[in-house]
């Protein structure tokens, strides 16, 4: 029977078609779920053709894809209005970080913002905790190259970021914000902590301007 494992060619095909955030979420699925979801939802392959590959009936294969879809889409922990607000704030932060624009980063940080980073993601000489907008903004600008690989995602049901070179999760960032300012954020890179996060793709339907 066909093995439930993707080849490098399969991964390259998917990588050309989807975001790194989706690749991260796909990697959390069971092999059969991943195959059913990718083949049906992304490439429109009928369930009757997928069923022999995953060694299920067409009905069971449809359930696999549905379960995978629910995990990929996730369940926001906040209202649509709050999710849109979070997206505006985090998007502004990410754009500023990518540009290395100190003033723009400062504009989205609360004066007493706190940034915490797991040891696994610390650069040489970098503090595990920074307090105050100026210190956090300067640290963000210094790591602007890392932000080029960051993408919006749902992290534990709220808008956050994932950094996933080649679709392999390196770190995730969760944010706390009030109004249009970030009050704190945590950079999670410890493998055990990463494994406990609920990650999902942030729907395009959540408009940053809603």
C-alpha positions as CSV (number, residue, x, y, z in Angstrom):
1,X,0.0,0.0,0.0
2,X,1.2,3.6,-0.6
3,X,3.2,5.0,2.3
4,X,1.7,7.9,4.2
5,X,4.8,10.0,3.9
6,X,5.5,13.0,1.8
7,X,8.6,13.2,-0.5
8,X,10.8,16.2,-0.9
9,X,9.1,16.8,-4.2
10,X,5.7,16.8,-2.5
11,X,6.9,19.3,0.0
12,X,8.4,21.5,-2.7
13,X,5.0,21.4,-4.5
14,X,3.1,22.4,-1.4
15,X,5.7,25.0,-0.4
16,X,5.2,26.7,-3.8
17,X,1.4,26.8,-3.2
18,X,0.9,27.8,0.4
19,X,2.3,30.0,3.2
20,X,4.9,29.0,5.7
21,X,2.3,29.4,8.4
22,X,0.1,26.7,6.7
23,X,3.1,24.4,6.3
24,X,3.7,24.7,10.0
25,X,0.0,23.8,10.8
26,X,0.1,20.9,8.2
27,X,3.1,19.5,10.0
28,X,1.0,19.1,13.2
29,X,-1.6,16.9,11.4
30,X,-1.6,13.1,11.4
31,X,-0.2,11.8,8.0
32,X,-3.6,10.6,6.8
33,X,-5.3,13.9,7.8
34,X,-2.6,15.9,6.0
35,X,-2.9,13.8,2.8
36,X,-6.7,14.0,2.7
37,X,-6.7,17.8,3.4
38,X,-4.0,18.7,0.9
39,X,-5.2,16.5,-2.0
40,X,-8.9,17.5,-1.6
41,X,-8.8,21.1,-0.3
42,X,-5.8,22.3,-2.2
43,X,-5.8,20.2,-5.4
44,X,-9.5,19.2,-5.6
45,X,-8.8,15.5,-5.8
46,X,-12.1,13.5,-5.2
47,X,-12.4,11.6,-2.0
48,X,-12.9,8.4,-3.9
49,X,-9.4,8.7,-5.3
50,X,-7.8,9.7,-2.0
51,X,-9.4,6.8,-0.1
52,X,-7.0,4.1,-1.3
53,X,-4.0,6.2,-0.5
54,X,-5.0,6.7,3.1
55,X,-6.5,3.2,3.4
56,X,-10.0,4.5,4.3
57,X,-13.4,4.5,2.8
58,X,-14.4,7.7,0.9
59,X,-16.7,8.6,3.8
60,X,-14.0,8.2,6.4
61,X,-11.6,10.1,4.1
62,X,-14.0,13.0,4.0
63,X,-14.1,13.0,7.8
64,X,-10.3,13.1,7.9
65,X,-10.2,16.1,5.6
66,X,-12.9,17.8,7.7
67,X,-11.0,17.2,10.9
68,X,-7.8,18.5,9.4
69,X,-9.7,21.6,8.0
70,X,-10.9,22.4,11.5
71,X,-7.4,22.2,12.9
72,X,-5.9,24.3,10.1
73,X,-8.5,27.0,10.4
74,X,-8.4,27.0,14.2
75,X,-10.9,28.6,16.5
76,X,-10.3,32.3,17.5
77,X,-10.5,32.9,21.2
78,X,-11.8,36.4,20.7
79,X,-14.6,38.1,18.8
80,X,-14.2,39.0,15.1
81,X,-13.9,42.7,16.0
82,X,-11.2,42.0,18.5
83,X,-9.4,39.6,16.1
84,X,-9.4,42.4,13.4
85,X,-8.0,44.9,15.9
86,X,-5.2,42.5,16.9
87,X,-4.4,41.9,13.3
88,X,-4.0,45.6,12.6
89,X,-1.7,46.0,15.5
90,X,0.5,42.9,14.8
91,X,0.6,43.6,11.1
92,X,1.8,47.2,11.8
93,X,4.5,45.7,14.1
94,X,5.6,43.2,11.5
95,X,5.7,45.7,8.7
96,X,7.8,48.1,10.9
97,X,10.1,45.3,12.0
98,X,10.7,44.0,8.4
99,X,11.6,47.6,7.3
100,X,13.9,48.1,10.3
101,X,12.0,51.3,11.0
102,X,12.7,52.3,14.6
103,X,10.1,55.1,14.6
104,X,7.4,52.8,13.2
105,X,8.2,50.1,15.8
106,X,8.0,52.6,18.6
107,X,4.6,53.8,17.3
108,X,3.0,50.5,17.9
109,X,4.6,49.8,21.3
110,X,3.2,50.8,24.7
111,X,5.7,52.9,26.7
112,X,6.1,50.1,29.3
113,X,6.0,47.2,26.9
114,X,7.8,44.0,28.0
115,X,9.4,41.5,25.6
116,X,10.4,38.0,26.8
117,X,12.4,35.5,24.7
118,X,13.1,31.8,25.3
119,X,16.8,31.0,25.6
120,X,16.7,28.9,22.4
121,X,16.0,32.1,20.3
122,X,18.5,34.4,22.1
123,X,21.2,36.0,19.9
124,X,24.6,36.5,21.5
125,X,24.5,39.3,24.1
126,X,20.7,39.5,23.9
127,X,18.7,39.8,27.1
128,X,15.9,37.3,27.8
129,X,13.7,40.2,29.0
130,X,13.5,43.8,27.9
131,X,11.3,46.5,29.3
132,X,10.4,49.9,27.8
133,X,9.5,50.9,24.3
134,X,12.9,52.2,23.3
135,X,14.8,49.1,24.4
136,X,12.3,46.7,22.8
137,X,12.2,48.7,19.6
138,X,15.9,48.8,19.3
139,X,16.1,45.1,19.9
140,X,13.4,44.5,17.3
141,X,15.3,46.5,14.6
142,X,18.5,44.6,15.3
143,X,16.7,41.4,14.4
144,X,14.9,42.8,11.3
145,X,16.4,40.0,9.2
146,X,14.6,37.4,11.2
147,X,11.3,39.2,10.8
148,X,11.5,38.7,7.0
149,X,10.5,35.0,7.6
150,X,7.7,35.8,10.0
151,X,4.0,35.4,9.1
152,X,0.7,36.1,10.8
153,X,-1.0,33.1,12.4
154,X,-3.4,32.2,15.1
155,X,-1.4,31.4,18.3
156,X,-3.6,30.0,21.0
157,X,-6.6,31.6,19.3
158,X,-5.2,35.1,19.0
159,X,-3.2,36.9,16.4
160,X,0.5,36.2,16.6
161,X,3.5,35.4,14.4
162,X,5.3,32.3,13.4
163,X,8.9,32.1,12.0
164,X,9.3,29.0,10.0
165,X,12.2,28.8,7.5
166,X,11.3,26.2,4.9
167,X,8.0,25.6,6.7
168,X,9.7,24.2,9.8
169,X,8.7,26.0,12.9
170,X,11.5,27.9,14.6
171,X,9.6,30.2,16.9
172,X,6.2,31.7,17.6
173,X,5.3,35.1,19.1
174,X,2.3,35.8,21.2
175,X,1.1,39.3,21.8
176,X,-0.8,41.2,24.4
177,X,-2.1,44.6,23.3
178,X,-4.5,47.4,24.3
179,X,-6.1,49.8,21.8
180,X,-3.4,50.1,19.1
181,X,-0.3,49.4,21.3
182,X,1.5,46.2,22.1
183,X,1.9,45.9,25.9
184,X,3.9,42.7,25.9
185,X,5.0,39.9,23.7
186,X,6.6,36.5,24.2
187,X,9.0,34.8,21.8
188,X,8.5,31.0,22.2
189,X,11.3,28.9,20.9
190,X,11.7,26.1,23.4
191,X,10.6,22.9,21.7
192,X,8.4,21.7,24.6
193,X,6.6,25.1,24.8
194,X,6.2,25.2,21.0
195,X,4.6,21.7,21.0
196,X,1.9,22.9,23.4
197,X,0.9,25.9,21.3
198,X,-2.3,25.8,19.3
199,X,-1.3,27.1,15.9
200,X,-3.7,27.8,13.0
201,X,-3.8,29.8,9.8
202,X,-5.2,33.3,10.2
203,X,-8.1,33.6,7.8
204,X,-7.9,36.2,5.1
205,X,-11.5,37.0,5.9
206,X,-10.3,38.8,9.0
207,X,-9.6,42.1,7.5
208,X,-6.9,44.3,9.0
209,X,-9.2,47.3,8.3
210,X,-12.5,45.9,9.6
